[in-house]
Amino acid sequence: MITANGKRGKVDLIADRKVIASLQDNKFSFELGERTFTIKREGHLLPTYQLWSGDNVIVSAKQVPLLKRYSVTYAGQEWTLKAIGFMEKKFRLYRNGEQVGSVTPTHPFLNPYKEVVIDLPNELPLEAQAFLMWRIMGLWGETGD
């Protein structure tokens, strides 16, 4: 499990009490260790976001129409990431209808960026978890938080 903390538009991801990556919602890349990852967006009405390492797509998230919900694909497997709760600050990750993870701010009303618990399955590598947090930050920004 990792955590994130920061302010609107920028958070640091923390694992084992060390910052492992910094994410900015308006920057389409981040570094994790010695690797740089790039994020590409395809489409405007129903965008698909893809995380790239060099020439390889690692994970993608395609928006579901009219909802703050994404179909997430990694290593041939599919999950659903969707907003839950008041003001859509909490997110849950589902596989085959069963909850397998969550992204939960501890202060959703005052400052969702202050502290976030990212509890996603270990089968999703850290870069995929960072990518999903990046997308959630973007959604929070769209609602004016």
PyMOL commands that set and color helices and strands:
alter all, ss='L'
color gray80, all
select helices_A, chain A and resi 86-88+126-142
alter helices_A, ss='H'
color red, helices_A
select strands_A, chain A and resi 2-7+10-15+18-24+29-32+35-42+48-53+56-63+69-74+77-84+90-95+98-105+116-119
alter strands_A, ss='S'
color yellow, strands_A
deselect
rebuild
show_as cartoon
